[in-house]
Amino acid sequence: MQKDLQTDWIEKIYRIVRRIPKGKVTSYGAIAECIGTRTTARMVGWAMNASHNARPAVPAHRVVNRNGLLTGKHHFATPTLMQELLAAEGIFVEQDRILDFKKHYWLPDENNKD
């Protein structure tokens, strides 16, 4: 039973992340708030770290911390892959921080959650 609840929770997170448009990012906290558990932003990070083999694919590179920092970059195949994936979508990073973060920020809300 516990495993089913955990799996359901992770799948909710993955569904939200799959909806982030190309060229946009959101934060761990915004995803947690969208699923009704604002205090579990760290658990969203854990789910992103475990997402690399999920199918359909989860664009984990589009999830950053609340300040636009690439705090999850160490969980990608190379230290620069997260930044490279963002740059391919027109999102540029300097010193591990997204430039024009507010311009690229996407907020999950009632219109785009489960």
Residue, then its C-alpha position, 0 to 999 in steps of 0.5 A: m500500500q505504501k509503495d502505491l501511494q509513493t508511486d502515485w505521488i511520483e507520477k503526479i509530479y512527473r505529469i506536472v513536469r511533462r507539462i512544462p513548455k519548452g523554453k520554460v522552467t519551474s521550481y521544486g516548491a511550485i510543483a509541491e504546492c501544485i500537488g498540495t504539499r508545499t512542504t515537500a519541495r525536497m521530495v520533488g527534488w528526489a523525484m527529479n533525481a530518480s526520473h532519468n529512466a522514466r517513460p515517457a521522458v521527464p524533462a527534469h532539466r526544467v525544474v530548478n530551485r526558487n532562485g533559478l539555480l541549477t541545484g539538480k545539475h549533479h544528477f545528470a549524466t555530465p555536470t553541464l548537461m542540464q545547462e546544455l539542455l536548457a540552452a537548446e531551449g533558449i534558456f541561458v545560464e550563467q554561474d549555474r543561475i538562469l538568466d532572466f529567470k522571471k521571463h522563463y518561469w512557468l507556474p503550475d496552477e489549477n489549469n494545468k494540474d491533475 
